[in-house]
Amino acid sequence: MPLLQGKVAIVTGAGGGIGRAYACLFAREGAKVVVNDIGSQRDGSGSSVHPADAVVEEIRAAKGEAVANYASAASVEGADGIVRAATDAY
């Protein structure tokens, strides 16, 4: 049995880099993953749903379970929204 079977993982900044790597690893290990990323540029400007959506597609293509979330973890409201996405989905 995979190590994280039956668990839910929330990964912030999961649209690229090390966050993406962790999200994919957790999914391979059986976790249901909330891929959170606001999709901003490296300088913090802008936003896009594409980075989170692309990682969700990648996880699903590998037969994992994932949902995207685009809230900012920098505020209480945003963090609450991320957790709510996990509880609503799983």
C-alpha positions in Angstrom: 0.0 0.0 0.0 1.3 3.5 -0.9 2.6 5.5 2.1 -0.1 8.2 1.9 -3.1 6.2 0.9 -6.2 7.7 2.5 -4.5 11.0 3.3 -5.2 14.5 1.9 -2.3 16.8 1.2 -2.4 20.5 0.7 0.6 21.8 -1.2 0.9 25.6 -1.5 3.0 26.9 -4.3 2.4 23.6 -6.1 2.2 25.1 -9.6 5.9 24.8 -10.2 9.3 24.0 -8.8 9.7 22.1 -5.5 6.0 22.6 -4.7 5.0 20.8 -7.9 7.5 18.0 -7.2 6.0 17.5 -3.7 2.4 17.5 -5.0 3.3 14.9 -7.6 5.2 12.8 -5.1 2.4 12.9 -2.6 -0.1 11.8 -5.3 2.2 8.9 -6.4 2.2 7.8 -2.8 -1.6 7.8 -2.7 -2.6 11.1 -1.3 -5.5 13.2 -2.6 -3.8 16.5 -3.3 -5.0 20.1 -3.2 -2.7 21.9 -5.7 -2.7 25.5 -4.5 -1.0 28.2 -6.5 -2.0 31.8 -7.3 0.1 31.7 -10.5 2.0 34.9 -9.9 5.2 35.8 -11.6 8.5 35.5 -9.7 8.3 39.1 -8.7 4.8 38.5 -7.2 2.9 40.3 -9.9 -0.2 38.9 -11.7 -2.0 35.7 -11.3 -3.0 32.7 -13.5 -4.9 29.5 -13.0 -2.7 27.7 -15.5 0.1 26.5 -13.2 -2.2 24.8 -10.7 -4.4 23.4 -13.5 -1.4 22.0 -15.3 -0.2 20.1 -12.2 -3.7 18.8 -11.5 -3.8 17.5 -15.1 -0.4 15.9 -14.7 -1.5 14.1 -11.5 -4.8 12.9 -12.9 -3.0 11.6 -16.1 -0.9 9.5 -13.7 -4.2 8.2 -12.2 -3.9 10.3 -9.0 -6.5 12.5 -7.4 -6.1 16.2 -7.3 -8.0 19.5 -7.3 -6.8 23.0 -8.0 -7.1 26.0 -5.7 -6.0 29.5 -6.5 -6.3 31.3 -3.2 -3.4 33.1 -1.5 -2.1 31.5 1.6 -0.9 35.0 2.7 -4.2 35.8 4.4 -6.5 34.0 6.9 -9.3 34.1 4.4 -7.2 32.6 1.7 -5.8 29.9 4.0 -9.4 29.1 5.1 -10.4 28.8 1.4 -7.6 26.3 0.7 -8.6 24.1 3.6 -12.3 24.4 2.6 -11.3 23.3 -0.9 -9.8 20.1 0.7 -12.8 19.4 2.9 -15.3 20.1 0.0 -13.4 17.8 -2.4 -12.4 15.0 -0.1 
